[in-house]
Amino acid sequence: MLYFISCTLLIPLFIFIGGGATMSMMYLGRLALKNPDVSWDRKNNPEPWNNLQPQQQYKLFTVNMDYSKLKKDRPDF
């Protein structure tokens, strides 16, 4: 442990690797909880992608897309 404290060149490496691992785990958790393709409860909600409204944003980042101006162009099931 004393070697890691004395070698200050390794500190940024551990910070960036830890930050990258944290961000990747947070993104994986977001995909598991917010993505409409994932169904955690198949008995009560077997097809969660049918419950999405056209104005509902489920992507993390969208370029030049205003979801409030979209019209409904699909049938109700």
Summary of the structure (lengths in Angstrom):
residues: 77
radius of gyration: 20.9
end to end distance: 61.1
largest distance: 65.5
contacts: 113
relative contact order: 0.09
helix: 51%
strand: 0%
